[in-house]
Amino acid sequence: MSQLYLLHKPYRMLSQFTDSEGRDTLSDVIDIPGIYPAGRLDYDSEGLLLLSDDGELIHRISHPQHKQPKTYRVQVEGQPSDDALQALRKGVTLKDGPTLPAKVRRLADSGLPEREPPLNPKRHPDTCWLELTITEGRNRQVRRMTAHVGHPTLRLVRVAIGPWRLDGLTPGQWQCQTLHAPKRPAGHPSPRSRRHK
């Protein structure tokens, strides 16, 4: 039996529990001894972060060889053309090599709460929301991919990692799930869960 914590990491928070510079950290929103994040989100990114005290589970979730799909909702500058979206679907070549094909679709609405602080509409009058799913985990990969096709990312929110979703969690809120590995396929969440803020 393992405990998995699903956290909605707020904007401008580090994906770690301490910081010598006084920035917001995970300890500001979740105080569970002995847990560690499975992967990370950039300081200026938001959304789903998974944490556990089970090292094997953390490895299964975060190691590239397991290719857990990660889904993001991304607000980009401008209106991407069909050709730009198709380039992302085929894979683009970044400085560290070509990316694997991504799943991409336009969204009429993000379905997310407003960010604090919100984007300045005077600075960014024309934006578009995309949903993008990748199976890699390179540094700032989604931001680099959208910039490569001419549409810099303005806001990035991770909404899913494998079978786990952000659904219903507001920034700073977390939920605990109990995973019964011997009786269920690896990574299959139990219906028992607790939500906290």
N, C-alpha and C positions, 0 to 999 in steps of 0.2 A: 504494500500500500504506500502510495506517495501523495504528497500534497503539492498541488500546482496552483500558483497564484497568478491570476489574470489582472493586470493593472493597466489603467488608462493613464499613461505618462503625459503630464501636461507639457505645454510649450515652455521652452527655456528652463528645462530641468535636466540634470545630468542622469545618465543611466548607471549610477553608482551611489553608494551610501555615504561617502564622505567627500569633502572638497576643501582644500586649503585656502581657496579664494572666496569662500563664503557664498557660492552659488547654491541655488536650490538643488537638493538631491532626493533620492528615493526615500531616505529616512524622514523626510518631511511629510510623506503620505502613507508609508507602510512601515510598521515597527514589529517585524517578525524575526526573532533571532535565527541566525544560521542560514538564511536564504540568499541566493545569488541569482542574477538575471541570466536567462538563456539567450545570449545575444544582446544587442543594444539598439538604441535609437539615438540619433544625433540630438544635441542640445536644443536645436531649433526645430526638431521634428516632434510629432505627437503620436499618441495612439497606443496600440496593444504592445505590452511588454510582459513576457512570461518569466516567472521566478519560481525557484524550488530549492529545497535542501538536498535533493536527490541528484548526485553528480551524474549518474548514468542517464537519468531523464534529461538533464540539461544538455548532455552530449547528444542524445538522440534528436533533440529539438534544434540545437544550434549548429551542429557540425555540417559542413557543406555536402558531405557524402550522402546525407539523408535527403537532401534536396526538398526540404519542407517548403511548399509554396507560400509566398508572402504577398498579401494583397494590400494595396495602398490606394487611398483617394488623394488625388493630387490636383491642386489648383495651379494652373500654369498661366503664364503671360500670353495674351492673344488667343487666336482661334486656330488650333492645329488643323491642317488640311488632311484629307484622306491619305495622301502620300506620306505625310509625316507619321501618321498612325501606323500605316503599313510598314514603314521602316522600323518602328519599334517592334512590331509583330515578327518581323524577319530577324531582328537583331542588328545592332549598330556597333561600329568599331570605335572603342574608346582608347585612351592612351595605354591602358593595361590589357588591350586585346578586345576581340569581338564578344558581345553579350549573347547569351542564349535567347531564343525567341521569347517574347513576352505576350501575355494576353492584355489587350487594351480595348477600352470602350469609352465613349463619351457619356457623361452623366448630365441629366437636366438639372439635378440638384445634388449637393453633397450628402444630404441627410445628416449632417453633423452640426453640433452647436457652434455658435460663433466663437472664434478664437479671442483670447484676451492677451494683449491688445489686438483688435481686429486689423485687417489690412486697410491701408488708406486708399479709398476709392479714387482720390484725386491723383495719386501716384500710379495706381493700377486700374484705369477705367475699363479695360477690356480683358477679361479673364475667362477661363474655361475649366471645368472640372473633368478629370479623367479617372477611371479606375484601371489600375495597372497591376498585374500579377507577375512576379518573377520567381525563379527557383535558385537564384544565386544570392550572395550576400556581400558584394564588394562595397568598399567604402563609398558612401554617398552615391550609390549606383543610380537610383531613380532620378536624383537631381541631375546627374551627369547625362543620363539618357535623354531627358526632356530638353536639356540645354543643347545637346548635340543636334536635335531636330529643330532648333530655333525657338523653343518655348520654355524659358527658364521656369523652374518650380518656385512658386511663391508660398505655398503651404503644402505640407506633406503629413498625412495621417495614416498610420498603419491600422487596418481594420481586421486583418486575419493573419494567423500563422498556422498552416496546416488546418486541422479541424477546429481550432479555437478562434473565437470571434470577439470583437470589441462590443458587440450588441448590448445596449442598455447601460454601459458603464460611462459615467461622466468623468471629466478630467479630475484626477486625484482619487477616483474610486477604484476599489479592487474587489475581487471575488476569489474565494478559495474553492477548488475542486479536488475531490479525492479520486485518485486513479488506482484501479485494482489491476495491476499488470498481469498477475498470474491467470486471471479469469477472462481478461479482455485483450484484444489486439493492442500492441504497444501504442501508447498515445491516445487511447480511446477514453474520453472523459466519462466519469460517472455522473448520473443525474443529480447526485447529492452535491449541493454547493451552498456557499454562504457569501453574502455580499456585504462589503464594508465601505465606509468613506471616512 
